[in-house]
């Protein structure tokens, strides 16, 4: 048992990259949905370009320039931005094709250890996503893959996108817990830094191929995290 | 297949009385928690009295006299009201005893058919509570009993107590659905009437002993509901 985890009641999880392999999943979906509409489509590059719009689009909400809108809406706008960047007019693609492509984010595959690890962890802890995904996105991913969440929490329920402090604070409140009774599980040092600054406990899980074989970021823990794990099974070994 | 259910994607459930037998569960908990503190305690009467404060306390939120607070807070206040009504000063009881008594609502037992029926229904539909319970209450009930929800929705997530229209509307929005793609499942005609008026589909499930053997209300369907079922297994037979 890792010191200090006796008081932890709930584990909340980053989803994109931590629980699910968004990059491979999105590339595979894009390859099918957009092959007739985007010349010289390189699916992994398209996935990276789409994801690159993610933080800037949420930043408009975080800094108050825009009312909170769910991630499905941002993803759809960002899809059009990426298409324009490739010289493709989004209006040249039938709307149902774009809508279905956008739903690729609802069909992300989990990392191979995720279900087994979560299943063990939920015997001891309340487990829930604390993701910037909207509820229906996270729900669809979970239902399709069989992720055993106890609830679907995150940005939409909290009304704030991580790393806005309200995303973490309101999630703890909804769980009826003090921050130190909640542990954030993430493959991203920045997410853990935000959580730790608010008093949450922290679990870093290595996902060295989230961005492909030449990933350069988040390869190692860069903070004083409470737990450092190789994957969800290892995390369950350490605190489950 | 019941006509019209082809377009339904999600079933949302009333919880108290429909999924769980709150009365028997609360009486059993109260009998243990309060026996040393309340003279001549009659557990079922205490449960009824506690529940009788439920609607009036939510009405203050619904009519705008009070900001939204979660049901745990209302239950705790209502517990003190009931004690005073019995001539017991709540301050004479240790706060931890009152807190633990209040958590009785987190340990309600489901009706015998609930888990089997829900397990079948969730193969075809998204299933989630649309209860006035707060998230942690519904989560604790589900985790303890093994209710297979896909998400925990309801008043706290919607920021409105049923039958406020926002409770139903916002839940459909969060699910990414039009009202007619959502069916409300409830043992209470009033809940179904509110849902139907907003365009949701309706499933009445008979719970003739929610209020005990001499129950006089909600014994039969009193509206033009889409489905009328004897229990959750019967509901799964009809639409699952």
Contacts between the chains, C-beta under 8 A, distances in Angstrom:
chain1	res1	chain2	res2	distance
A	72	B	176	7.0
A	126	B	139	6.7
A	126	B	143	7.0
A	134	B	174	7.6
A	134	B	176	8.0
A	135	B	151	6.0
A	135	B	153	7.6
A	135	B	157	7.8
A	135	B	174	5.0
A	135	B	175	7.5
A	136	B	174	6.8
A	136	B	175	5.7
A	136	B	176	4.3
A	139	B	126	6.7
A	139	B	150	5.4
A	139	B	151	4.9
A	139	B	175	8.0
A	142	B	150	7.1
A	143	B	126	7.0
A	143	B	150	5.4
A	150	B	139	5.4
A	150	B	142	7.1
A	150	B	143	5.4
A	150	B	152	7.8
A	151	B	135	6.0
A	151	B	139	4.9
A	151	B	151	6.9
A	151	B	152	4.2
A	152	B	150	7.8
A	152	B	151	4.1
A	152	B	152	7.0
A	153	B	135	7.6
A	156	B	174	6.7
A	157	B	135	7.8
A	157	B	157	5.6
A	174	B	134	7.6
A	174	B	135	5.0
A	174	B	136	6.8
A	174	B	156	6.8
A	175	B	135	7.5
A	175	B	136	5.7
A	175	B	139	8.0
A	176	B	72	7.0
A	176	B	136	4.3
